Amino acid sequence: MEDREKKLEELIRSMAEDTGIPASIHPDAMEKKLEAVKTAKKRKLRRAYIAAAAAACLCVAVGIAGGYTHFFSGNPGAADMSSGSAGSAAGAGGSEDAGTANSASAGEEGSGENLIASAEDYDEIYEYIQAEREQDGTADGFGFTAETESAADTGASASSTDGAGVSSQGNAGNSYSDTNVREEGVGEADIVKTDGGCLYIVNGQTVEIVGIESAEMEELSEIRLADDCYVAELYVQDDRLAILYTRTEYGCGENGYAGAYRDYTCAVIYDISDRTNPVKAGNISQSGYYNTMRVRDGYVYVISNFYADMAAAREDTHAYIPEVQGNMIEASDIYMPQRQMGSQYTVISSISLDDPAEKADSIAVFGSSGICYVSTENIYITESWYGQDDADVTQTSIRKVAYKDGILRGVAQTKVDGTLKDSFSIDEYNGYLRLVTTVSQVSGSGLTGLADFFSGAEQEDSNSLYVLDENLEITGEIHDLAKDESIYSARFMGETGYFVTFKQVDPLFSVDLSDPADPEIIGELKIPGFSEYLHPYGDGLLLGIGMDVDEEGVTTEGVKVSMFDVSDPSDVKETENYVLEDMYGTDVGYNYKSVFVDVEKNLFGFMAYGDVCEYFIFTYDDDGFREVFSRELPLYGNVRGQYAGDRFYLVNGNMVESFAMDGFQKVDDIVL
């Protein structure tokens, strides 16, 4: 039953992605909201919230696409793209079939099936959109431009990083914690940041700057955005504060009819050399809802997802071509899918923190958006495929975009069998891309897929591991791993990879990746329950956070933390575990930023929920896990734990509490 529910969830999610449902009722958003109201009556593992989210999204998809002949197009854009020079000026021209290799494109890289090519002109893009519209059965003019929930807090969600970094350059000369990031050396925004002297907090439509240099916290300043802006995250570096938000506009059509909502992702940079008086230094605006951002070598890379208005007329290019700073992206900077249809874009722009008055570069990847993984040198845009091109298994397309000093360049594309659990399932190391996927049989899409699901026919999953070279050519691969189970978490650590599958027990697999051409499973540990999140915890240790379940693998026994000895990857052992009874879940499985981990201080913390929500901090030593702090939370929401100097700060909504790191006695609190 667990596997069938997972398949239904994936099917509904794919339908929602292609339909373009509103943010508040996207599967990710529904899943988060439903998790907030879990109670003891819903202790069956994942069943309650997956079934409810799927049902809710099905109703939404039915309501939105009532005129569709079927719900799921089966044909979101796939893979071929190309590099082109930076630019954001309007363009037009004739159309011609692109196929897999646009020979007339502004630029091409890769070779053979891995070639990426840019659009020849806007007419070519329009033809692709019309092809998808016809495939969807939307020829009667259904166009929907409201976009889905931001992926930033879903964990978009790591590689060999130890997670939350520790800096000794705080304003007060103290060490302080940073966001638990996906890739070491690549900065990420979050809803709470600290620089050692202040806390920076997203609070509704405002960003609050709170002074923490003394024991008594002080609100220093507040930045309030307009009512039509949804603040997603913020980032702080030295005397620069970047605020990331989505702004929604309503544009009326001709004669006031057929208007549509359009989302724009914005990054506004403030000079905060005077924390009491932030001064705007520059900003960037681009089409689509906010997905995520990264910072590397002084440049901010903003990523958004834009849905084209499929009902737009050919001449109404602004309705189906994304914009940056009010100008349409040039056709030569739009990377085309291999399939000759599409309706969505991943828009990427860069801006300098030091000189934010001008954008550095911008591109768009045409197709459907999915998991985004950013290494220290490349951005990987993935897209899940369900039953397309007559494939009988799920697939994932991967697009590779190189970035350096603000400049973006397409490199290659490919497609592999199976789908990714999250960004932890994909990792770059020494020029090679490693990924692990769950491969599911596909017997139909849309209403056909739902009929197949409810028919009760059982289909066996398996898992695959791939090693791809710099051109995304397959170098090594392993197939048919852990049949009839699915990937629940993964972690790549140098030349070794670890991944957890689950059905009734929790097999933790270890993979030797030292020879990219010959990856090898070298270890397998089976224990009850499963880990949703894995984190390196010092030499030879791997921390797991997940769930404990009964012997049948059906009923949740509580939240479980495990410590694995991985000093010998061929003989992994669970050295210790600790179960939080009466707790039915955490948010760490879909939002790695919510995890507080500091290996040097030997502390880690996270929120768990049951009949109540609580925040816990643990330490680990030879005697096992020890709970050093717990705090019942007044409401469910995005909670963050940060430390600066000798105090720990717990931020829950507009409430901030501080505690002494030595003993965790309360010091102060403030309501914003």
Sequence and secondary structure as in RCSB ss.txt:
>XXXX:A:sequence
MEDREKKLEELIRSMAEDTGIPASIHPDAMEKKLEAVKTAKKRKLRRAYIAAAAAACLCVAVGIAGGYTHFFSGN
PGAADMSSGSAGSAAGAGGSEDAGTANSASAGEEGSGENLIASAEDYDEIYEYIQAEREQDGTADGFGFTAETES
AADTGASASSTDGAGVSSQGNAGNSYSDTNVREEGVGEADIVKTDGGCLYIVNGQTVEIVGIESAEMEELSEIRL
ADDCYVAELYVQDDRLAILYTRTEYGCGENGYAGAYRDYTCAVIYDISDRTNPVKAGNISQSGYYNTMRVRDGYV
YVISNFYADMAAAREDTHAYIPEVQGNMIEASDIYMPQRQMGSQYTVISSISLDDPAEKADSIAVFGSSGICYVS
TENIYITESWYGQDDADVTQTSIRKVAYKDGILRGVAQTKVDGTLKDSFSIDEYNGYLRLVTTVSQVSGSGLTGL
ADFFSGAEQEDSNSLYVLDENLEITGEIHDLAKDESIYSARFMGETGYFVTFKQVDPLFSVDLSDPADPEIIGEL
KIPGFSEYLHPYGDGLLLGIGMDVDEEGVTTEGVKVSMFDVSDPSDVKETENYVLEDMYGTDVGYNYKSVFVDVE
KNLFGFMAYGDVCEYFIFTYDDDGFREVFSRELPLYGNVRGQYAGDRFYLVNGNMVESFAMDGFQKVDDIVL
>XXXX:A:secstr
 HHHHHHHHHHHHHHHHHHT  GGGSHHHHHHHHHHT  GGG BTTHHHHHHHHHHHHHHHHHHTTT SSS  S 
   S                   TT  TTSS EES GGG EEB S HHHHHHHHHHHHHHHT TTT         
STTTTT   S  SS EES  TTS  EE    SSTT B  BSEEE SSEEEEEETTEEEEEE SSSS EEEEEEE 
 TTEEEEEEEEETTEEEEEEEEEEEE  GGG S EEEEEEEEEEEE SSTTS EEEEEEEEESEEEEEEEETTEE
EEEEEEE  TT  TT GGGTS EETTEE  GGGEE  SSS   EEEEEEEEESSSTTSEEEEEEEEE    EEE 
SSEEEEEEEESS TT SB EEEEEEEEEETTEEEEEEEEEEESB SSGGGEEEETTEEEEEEEE B    HHHHH
HHHHTT     EEEEEEE TT  EEEEEEEESTT EEEEEEEETTEEEEEEESSEEEEEEEE SSTTS EEEEEE
EEESEEEEEEE STTEEEEEEEEE TTS BEEEEEEEEEE SSTTS EEEEEEEEETEEEESTTT GGG EEETT
TTEEEEEEEESSEEEEEEEEETTEEEEEEEEEESS S EEEEEETTEEEEEETTEEEEEETTT  EEEEEE 
